[in-house]
Amino acid sequence: MYAIGVNPWVWTSPVDDAALAELVPRIAGFGFDAVELPIEQPGDWDPVRTRDLLAAYGLAAAGVCAVTPPGRDLVAAAPAVVEATVAYLRSCVDSAAVLGAPCVGGPVYASVGRTWRMSPAARAACYADFRRALAPVVHRRERDHRHRRVDLASARPVPGSARPGRPDLSPGAPRLTAGDGPVWPLGLPQCHGSILAKTSFV
């Protein structure tokens, strides 16, 4: 039997401590099993308080949802923007660790809705920038939360795939891995339209 969860964005935004105090009892009362927790700004909700609140109502943390408005970009962006986005993602990882959430998800390669045309060379450069920018997030996870592992597979379009966004998870596909223990994935869909291939991580 699969758990069924909900994101508090159904009712409100931003999701903060006050919103969670009101909504978590209702979510439990509706019969949900889990809650996906968005972080619009670090500090919107306290991870320890939220963990204890969910536990009090028998709810699991399904995951942390990274939010990428304009100005949160890891590719084709100024170094200061990339640095700030990396710091934000580290905060998401830390919050997920406190919650015991199994994943951090979100289209974190660039801000939502940002699109541009790319040559094959530019696309390859973006993939390289993406992996490079994620490295400190992965190593932060390894250093501070060693009981889990971050396993990131960087996908590329598969020629002849029935689905244009299908990732290449073959043994030769580039991967970025840190740490030991159970898989701790960051689910990072890398596309809107056909800019980059959608990626699922193991």
N, C-alpha and C positions, 0 to 999 in steps of 0.2 A: 504494500500500500504506500502510495506516494504522499509526502507532506504537501500541504497547500499553504502558500504564504501570500502576503500582500505588502505593498509599499504604502506607507502613510501619506505619500503624495496623492493618493486617491482622495484624501480629505483636506490636506493643507500643505502649504509651502511658505517658508522653510520649515523643516522638521527640527524642532528644538526640544529641550527638556520639558517645557510646559505642554507642548503638543503631544509628546509621547506619554506624559502622565495622564492625559485625557484619553488618548486613543488606544493605548495598549490594553486597558481593560475591555474596551469595546471590541477590539480585534479578537481578543480571546473569547468574548461572549458570542461573536459571530461564528466561532468554530474554526478559525484559522489555526494552523500549526506553527507558523513561522512568520517572521517579519524581515523584509529587506529594508535596510536603513541607509538612506541617502545622506551624504555629507556635502551640503552646498558650501559651507565654510567651516574649517576646523574650529571646534569649540561650540558648534551649534547645540550639540548634545554631549553629555558626559558619558564616556564609555562604561565606566564602572557602575554608575547609577543606572544606565540603560541595561547593562547585563543583569543587574539585580532585579530590575523591574520586569524584564522578560521572564526571568526565572520564577518570580513570584506568581506569574500568571500562566506558567507552563508553556511558554513560547520559546522557540529557538530563533537564533539570529541566522536567517537564510544567507545573508551576505551583506557586504557594504557596497553601496552604489556610489561610484565616483561620478562627480558632476563636472562637466567641462563646458562652461560658458565661454564667450569670447575672452581670449587672454590666457587660456589654459591650453598650451600646445607643447608637444615634444618634438615636432618636426617642422622644418621650414619656418623657424621662429628665432627671435633674438635670444642670445644666451641668457639674459636676465629672465625672460619669459619661461624658457626651459627650466632654469634653476628653480623658479617659483613653483612650476608645475610638479617637478620632482619632489619638492618639499611637501606639497599638498598630497601627493600619492603616498609618501612616507607616512603622513598623518593618517591616511585611510588604512594603510597596512597595520599601523599601531592600534588603531581603533578596532579593526577586525580581530586582531590577536587578543585583545582584552575581552571582546564579546565571545570569543570562541567561534566566530563566523568562518565558514570554510572557504570563502572567496571574496575578492574585490572585483567588481565588474564595472565596465563603462567604456565608451569609445575614447580612450585617453590619448590616442596618437595626435589628435588635434581637437579644437573646439567643435561642438556640435554644429552642423550646418556649413562648416568651412569646406569649400570644394575648389579645386583648381585642376587644370590640365597638366599632365605629366608625360615627359618622354620616358623611354625605358631607363635611361641613365639617371634621370631625376627620381624615378620610382626607386631604383636601387639605392640611391643616396638617402632617400627617406627611410627605407628599411634599416639602413646602417645607423642613421641618426636615432631611430626609434629604439633599436637594441642598445645603443650607447647610452641613451637617456634613461632607459629602464634599469641598467646595470646597478646604479647606486640604490635603487629601490629594492632590488633583489638582495643585494649584499646587506642592506639594512635589516631585511627580514632574517637573513642568515645570522647576523651578529646578535640581534636583540631577541629573536624568537626562534631559537635553534630547534625547538621541538617539532617544527614543521618545515617543509621544503617548498620553495617557490620553483615551479617548473614552467618555463615559458617557451612555447614553440612559435617561432616567427614564420608565418605562413607566406606563401606566394601563390599566385594563380596557377592552377593546374591545367595545362593545355588539354583540350578535349573534354574537360569536366562537364558533367550534365548541369552542374550549378556553377556559375561563374565565380561565386565567392568561396568555393570549396578550398580548404587549406591543404597545403602539402605537408603532411606529417610523416613523410617517409624518413628512413634512417639518415639520408643525406641532407635533409632540410636543416637550416641553422636553428640552434637552440641556445637558450641562455638558462643555466641551471645553477642553483646554489643550495647548499645545505643538505641535510640528511633527514630521513623520516618520511611520514606520509606526504603525499602530493598536496601542495597548497597553491592552487592556481590563481592567477589573476586573469579573469575573463575579459579580454580586450578586443571587442569587435573593431577591426581596422578599416571599416569602410562606411561611406555613405554614397550610394550610387556605385560607380565603378572605379573610384579613385584608388582604393587599395582593397585587397582581398579580405573578406571577413575571416576572422581567425577564431577557432575554438581551441582551448588549451587543455591538455591532459593533466 
